């Protein structure tokens, strides 16, 4: 058997060498392979640490039971409620000292590790095998913690793990929340109301004369505030940048270029002496302070127009949910995940118009989008399908992206949904000016091929978070 193992290893080595000879960039291919292997080994060790921290909860339980037994044997009163968690604090402090970490932080990690290993054992096993990362594992545990039955948790874990094996942690977290909310809408609704009750604004001191202001708000409100600040800041930047104001050039797909500053920390430069020198992030912060303290944003340029800006967010609401049926499915905020259905219904009442999206009941993919009045149907369809940039791992909302022809229009590419996808400026540029290539696989799925020849797929959000129905829908 040892000889067979050696032969098998030699065959794998030969296969690896052959694949590296075929790749257009062997050095990068080896580097990527080494990084992937390192991350696998890191995941294995991190999963082992989580298992040990979960075992510490068992030690606490044994210690607590022993103390109670000794108290009964002595005929003394049982542990006071204020002392009931002494074994937990005792173990957490010991581990904290050994790990050079806060005992309160260790106590929280013990609790999370215990929930992960007991409620979602397959997730922990996939983590230990290096199939997913720590961020994926914790996201699954936290999103699934709201579910109340073992059957629901098992169904959720199957779907969430499928998403975790192909999606980045941030994308997978959104999908996991949506899956949990679909499986048990009532549990999600209860969790939303508990979280809303804890909304707050907090202040923390930083170094160098700075402080951090944090607001915990319902997601639609927070996203709208951030988008409004960004839009106002970009307006200020564009006013003082004459190059941006007069840029009417086309991008690589023959479509109008978007204003510069799409990336949050882009430094705005111009040949104009009066150009804005602050980054978009800096202007956004300045507008935030001005609005709260003076109710009006200050700019380096004069003129009206900022007050006419409105925030843009994309919310998808199932028709039954819009009608008040809690079993209709979760309302989704693009770039975030499920939100309070009551807020979604209120937004629906305030919106001047809504797109109607028809989805495939077996895949969740949008198949058509319309509105009762004429509009740009294809643009609406793409926004409903993509929701965000279609580069793997990117979460920039669709309204902040370019609509890119996968095969350029100049090369005969059709202006149709099977040849269009939303890409943010960063990934749009990468696609056209580096060795990266993209092609459609059908059903809205894109395949990205990197400089090494490795291939990565990106599925539409609706497909990633889709929960198959447990029974056939009623006939119409």
C-alpha positions in Angstrom: 0.0 0.0 0.0 2.9 2.3 0.7 4.2 1.7 -2.8 0.8 2.5 -4.3 0.7 5.7 -2.3 4.0 6.8 -3.7 2.9 6.0 -7.2 -0.3 7.9 -6.7 1.6 10.9 -5.3 4.0 10.8 -8.3 1.0 10.8 -10.7 -0.5 13.8 -8.9 2.9 15.6 -9.2 3.1 14.8 -12.9 -0.5 16.1 -13.4 0.4 19.3 -11.5 3.5 19.8 -13.7 1.5 19.3 -16.8 -1.2 21.8 -15.7 1.5 24.3 -14.8 3.1 23.9 -18.2 -0.2 24.6 -19.9 -1.0 27.7 -17.8 -0.1 31.1 -19.4 1.5 32.4 -16.2 3.2 29.5 -14.3 4.7 31.6 -11.5 1.4 33.1 -10.6 -0.3 29.7 -10.8 2.2 28.3 -8.3 1.7 31.3 -6.0 -2.1 30.9 -6.1 -1.8 27.2 -5.4 0.5 27.8 -2.4 -1.9 30.5 -1.0 -4.9 28.2 -1.4 -3.0 25.4 0.4 -1.9 27.8 3.1 -5.5 28.9 3.7 -6.6 25.3 3.8 -4.0 24.6 6.6 -5.0 27.7 8.4 -8.6 26.8 8.3 -7.8 23.3 9.7 -6.0 24.8 12.7 -8.7 27.5 13.3 -11.4 24.8 13.3 -9.4 22.8 15.8 -9.2 25.9 18.1 -12.9 26.3 17.8 -13.4 22.7 18.8 -11.2 23.1 21.8 -13.1 26.3 22.9 -16.3 24.3 22.5 -14.8 21.6 24.7 -14.1 24.3 27.3 -17.9 24.7 27.6 -18.1 21.1 28.6 -15.5 21.6 31.3 -17.6 24.5 32.6 -20.7 22.3 32.7 -18.8 19.5 34.5 -17.3 22.0 37.0 -20.7 23.5 37.7 -22.3 20.1 38.3 -19.4 19.1 40.7 -19.8 22.3 42.7 -23.6 21.7 43.1 -23.0 18.0 44.1 -20.5 19.1 46.7 -22.9 21.7 48.1 -25.6 19.1 48.4 -23.3 16.6 50.2 -22.4 19.3 52.7 -26.1 20.2 53.1 -25.4 23.8 52.2 -27.5 26.0 50.0 -26.9 25.7 46.2 -24.8 28.3 44.3 -26.3 31.7 44.4 -27.5 33.1 41.1 -24.8 35.7 41.2 -22.2 33.0 41.5 -23.7 30.5 39.0 -21.3 31.6 36.3 -18.2 31.4 38.4 -16.9 28.2 36.7 -17.4 29.9 33.3 -15.5 33.0 34.4 -12.9 30.8 35.9 -12.2 28.8 32.7 -12.4 31.9 30.5 -9.9 33.8 32.6 -7.4 30.8 32.5 -7.8 30.6 28.7 -7.6 34.4 28.3 -4.3 34.4 30.3 -2.9 31.6 28.1 -4.1 33.2 24.9 -3.1 36.8 25.9 -6.7 37.8 25.2 -9.6 39.4 27.2 -11.4 36.8 29.3 -14.7 38.4 28.2 -13.7 38.0 24.6 -12.7 34.3 25.2 -16.1 33.7 27.0 -17.9 35.0 23.9 -15.8 32.8 21.6 -16.5 29.8 23.7 -20.2 30.3 23.4 -20.0 30.9 19.6 -17.8 27.8 19.2 -20.2 25.6 21.2 -23.2 26.8 19.1 -21.3 26.2 15.9 -20.1 22.7 16.7 -23.4 21.5 18.2 -26.0 23.1 15.9 -24.0 23.1 12.7 -21.6 20.2 12.8 -21.3 19.9 9.0 -20.2 23.5 8.8 -17.5 22.8 11.3 -16.4 19.7 9.4 -16.2 21.6 6.1 -14.1 24.3 7.9 -11.8 21.7 9.3 -11.4 20.2 5.8 -10.4 23.6 4.4 -13.4 23.7 2.1 -14.5 27.1 3.7 -12.9 29.8 5.7 -13.5 30.9 9.3 -15.6 33.9 8.1 -17.9 31.5 6.2 -18.3 29.2 9.2 -19.2 32.0 11.6 -21.5 33.6 9.1 -23.5 30.4 8.8 -23.7 29.9 12.6 -24.8 33.5 13.2 -27.4 33.6 10.4 -28.8 30.2 11.3 -28.9 30.9 15.1 -32.4 32.4 14.6 -33.9 29.1 13.4 -35.8 27.2 16.0 -36.0 23.5 14.9 -33.3 21.0 14.1 -35.0 20.3 10.7 -34.9 23.9 9.7 -31.3 24.2 10.8 -30.3 21.1 8.8 -32.0 22.4 5.6 -30.5 25.8 6.1 -27.0 24.4 6.6 -27.2 22.4 3.4 -28.1 25.5 1.3 -25.7 27.8 3.1 -22.7 25.5 2.7 -23.5 25.2 -1.0 -23.2 29.0 -1.2 -20.1 29.2 1.0 -18.1 26.9 -1.3 -18.4 29.4 -4.2 -19.0 32.8 -2.7 -16.9 35.3 -0.7 -17.8 35.7 3.0 -19.6 39.0 2.5 -21.7 37.7 -0.3 -22.3 34.4 1.4 -23.4 36.2 4.6 -26.1 38.0 2.7 -27.2 34.8 1.1 -27.2 32.9 4.4 -29.5 35.6 6.0 -31.9 35.4 3.1 -32.0 31.6 3.3 -32.7 31.6 7.0 -35.4 34.3 6.6 -37.1 32.3 3.8 -37.1 29.0 5.9 -38.6 30.6 9.0 -40.0 34.1 8.3 -41.5 34.4 11.8 -38.1 33.8 13.5 -36.4 36.3 11.3 -39.1 38.8 12.0 -38.7 38.4 15.8 -34.9 38.8 15.4 -35.4 42.0 13.4 -37.7 43.5 16.0 -35.2 42.7 18.8 -32.3 44.2 16.9 -34.4 47.3 16.0 -35.1 47.9 19.7 -31.3 48.1 20.3 -30.7 50.9 17.7 -28.3 53.5 19.1 -25.6 56.0 18.4 -22.2 55.6 20.2 -19.1 57.6 20.5 -15.5 56.2 20.8 -12.3 58.2 21.3 -9.5 57.6 18.8 -5.9 58.8 18.7 -4.6 62.1 17.2 -7.6 64.2 18.0 -10.1 62.0 16.3 -13.3 60.2 17.5 -15.6 57.6 15.9 -19.3 58.0 15.8 -21.2 54.8 15.2 -25.0 54.5 14.5 -26.8 51.2 14.6 -29.9 51.7 12.4 -32.3 49.6 10.3 -30.4 48.6 7.1 -32.5 50.5 4.6 -32.1 53.7 6.5 -28.3 53.2 7.0 -27.8 52.4 3.3 -29.9 55.4 2.2 -27.9 57.7 4.5 -24.6 56.4 3.1 -25.8 56.7 -0.5 -27.1 60.2 0.1 -23.8 61.3 1.6 -21.8 59.7 -1.3 -24.0 61.3 -3.9 -23.7 64.8 -2.3 -20.0 64.3 -1.9 -19.6 63.3 -5.5 -21.6 66.3 -6.6 -19.2 68.6 -4.7 -16.2 66.9 -6.2 -17.6 67.1 -9.7 -18.4 70.8 -9.5 -14.8 71.7 -8.9 -13.4 69.2 -11.3 -13.8 70.7 -14.8 -12.3 67.6 -16.4 -15.0 65.4 -14.9 -17.8 67.8 -15.9 -16.8 67.9 -19.5 -15.9 64.2 -20.0 -18.2 62.8 -22.6 -15.9 60.0 -23.7 -17.0 56.4 -24.1 -15.8 53.3 -22.3 -14.5 50.2 -23.9 -18.0 49.0 -24.5 -19.1 52.1 -26.3 -21.2 53.4 -23.3 -20.8 56.8 -21.6 -18.2 56.8 -18.9 -19.4 57.4 -15.3 -18.1 60.3 -13.3 -14.8 59.6 -11.6 -14.6 58.8 -7.9 -16.6 55.6 -8.0 -14.2 54.0 -5.5 -14.7 55.3 -2.0 -11.1 56.3 -1.4 -10.1 57.6 -4.8 -8.0 60.8 -4.6 -9.6 63.3 -7.0 -7.1 65.2 -9.1 -7.4 67.7 -11.9 -5.4 70.1 -14.0 -7.7 72.9 -12.7 -6.2 75.0 -9.9 -9.6 75.1 -8.2 -10.1 71.4 -8.3 -11.3 69.6 -5.1 -8.2 68.0 -3.4 -10.1 65.9 -0.8 -10.8 62.2 -1.4 -14.4 61.2 -1.8 -14.2 59.6 1.6 -13.1 62.9 3.2 -15.8 64.9 1.4 -18.4 62.3 2.5 -17.3 62.7 6.2 -17.3 66.5 5.9 -20.8 66.5 4.4 -22.0 64.2 7.2 -20.8 66.6 9.9 -22.1 69.7 8.1 -25.6 68.2 7.7 -25.9 67.2 11.3 -24.6 70.5 12.8 -25.8 73.1 10.3 -28.5 71.2 8.4 -26.8 72.2 5.1 -23.6 70.8 3.4 -20.9 73.4 2.9 -19.0 73.2 -0.4 -16.1 75.0 -2.1 -18.4 76.0 -4.9 -21.6 78.0 -4.9 -25.0 77.1 -6.4 -28.1 75.1 -5.6 -28.7 71.5 -6.4 -27.5 69.4 -3.4 -30.9 69.5 -1.8 -32.5 67.9 -4.9 -30.4 64.8 -4.4 -32.2 61.7 -3.3 -30.7 58.4 -2.0 -30.9 55.2 -4.1 -31.4 51.8 -2.7 -32.8 48.6 -4.4 -35.4 46.6 -2.4 -37.0 43.4 -3.7 -40.3 42.4 -2.1 -42.3 39.3 -2.9 -45.8 40.1 -3.8 -47.3 38.1 -0.9 -45.0 39.9 1.5 -46.1 43.3 0.1 -49.7 42.2 0.7 -48.9 41.5 4.3 -48.5 37.7 4.2 -45.5 36.7 6.4 -45.1 33.4 4.4 -44.4 35.3 1.2 -40.6 35.4 1.7 -38.1 38.0 2.9 -37.8 41.5 1.5 -34.3 41.9 0.2 -32.0 45.0 0.3 -29.5 44.7 -2.5 -26.0 44.6 -1.0 -27.2 43.7 2.5 -29.8 40.9 2.6 -33.2 40.5 4.2 -34.8 43.5 5.9 -37.9 44.1 8.1 -41.0 43.5 5.8 -42.8 46.4 7.5 -40.1 48.8 6.3 -40.2 47.3 2.8 -44.0 47.9 2.7 -43.5 51.5 3.8 -40.9 52.1 1.1 -43.2 50.6 -1.4 -45.9 53.1 -0.5 -43.5 56.0 -0.8 -41.8 54.9 -4.1 -43.1 56.7 -7.3 -42.9 53.4 -9.1 -41.9 49.7 -8.8 -40.5 47.2 -11.2 -42.4 43.9 -11.4 -40.0 40.9 -11.5 -41.1 37.5 -12.6 -38.8 34.7 -11.3 -38.4 31.0 -12.2 -40.0 29.0 -9.3 -37.4 26.3 -9.7 -34.2 28.4 -9.8 -35.1 31.9 -8.5 -33.6 33.6 -11.5 -35.6 36.6 -12.9 -37.1 35.7 -16.2 -38.8 39.0 -17.0 -39.2 42.5 -15.6 -41.9 45.0 -16.6 -43.7 48.0 -15.4 -47.2 49.3 -16.1 -45.7 52.3 -18.0 -43.0 52.1 -20.7 -39.4 52.3 -19.6 -35.9 50.7 -20.2 -36.9 47.1 -19.8 -33.5 45.6 -20.4 -31.9 47.9 -17.8 -34.5 47.0 -15.2 -34.0 43.3 -15.9 -30.2 43.5 -15.5 -30.6 45.5 -12.3 -33.0 42.9 -10.9 -30.8 40.0 -12.0 -27.4 41.3 -10.9 -28.2 43.6 -7.9 -24.4 44.3 -7.6 -21.1 44.0 -9.5 -20.7 40.6 -11.0 -17.0 40.2 -10.3 -16.6 37.4 -7.7 -16.5 38.8 -4.2 -17.6 42.4 -5.2 -20.7 43.8 -3.5 -21.0 47.3 -5.1 -24.7 47.9 -5.9 -25.8 47.8 -9.5 -26.7 51.5 -9.6 -23.0 52.3 -8.9 -21.8 50.0 -11.8 -21.4 50.1 -15.6 -23.5 47.9 -17.8 -20.7 46.0 -19.6 -20.9 44.1 -22.9 -19.2 40.8 -22.2 -18.4 40.6 -25.9 -17.8 44.2 -27.0 -20.4 45.8 -29.2 -17.5 46.7 -31.6 -16.8 43.0 -32.0 -20.4 42.1 -32.8 -21.6 41.6 -29.2 -25.3 41.8 -28.8 -27.0 44.4 -26.5 -29.0 41.6 -24.8 -29.2 40.2 -21.2 -27.1 37.1 -22.2 -24.2 39.5 -23.2 -24.6 42.2 -20.5 -23.6 42.3 -16.8 -23.0 45.0 -14.2 -19.4 45.7 -13.4 -18.0 48.4 -11.1 -15.4 50.7 -12.6 -12.5 48.8 -10.9 -13.5 45.4 -12.3 -14.7 46.8 -15.6 -11.2 48.2 -16.2 -9.6 44.9 -15.1 -11.7 43.0 -17.7 -10.7 45.2 -20.6 -7.1 46.0 -19.8 -5.6 42.9 -18.2 -5.5 39.2 -19.0 -8.8 38.5 -17.2 -11.6 37.3 -19.4 -15.4 36.8 -18.9 -18.0 34.7 -20.6 -21.7 33.9 -20.0 -22.6 30.3 -19.1 -26.4 30.9 -19.3 -28.9 31.6 -16.6 -27.1 34.8 -15.7 -24.0 32.9 -14.5 -20.6 34.3 -15.5 -17.3 32.5 -15.8 -14.1 34.5 -15.1 -10.8 33.2 -16.3 -7.7 34.6 -14.7 -4.1 35.1 -15.9 -3.2 31.6 -14.7 -6.0 30.0 -16.7 -8.0 29.2 -13.5 -11.7 29.6 -13.8 -14.1 31.1 -11.3 -17.9 31.3 -11.6 -20.2 34.0 -10.3 -23.9 33.2 -9.9 -26.7 35.8 -9.7 -27.6 36.6 -6.1 -31.1 35.2 -6.5 -29.7 31.8 -7.5 -27.2 31.7 -4.6 -29.9 32.5 -1.9 -32.7 30.5 -3.6 -34.5 28.1 -1.3 -36.4 25.3 -3.2 -40.0 25.0 -2.3 -40.9 22.0 -0.2 -44.1 21.5 -2.2 -45.4 22.5 -5.6 -46.9 26.0 -5.8 -50.7 26.1 -6.2 -52.1 26.2 -9.8 -53.3 29.6 -11.1 
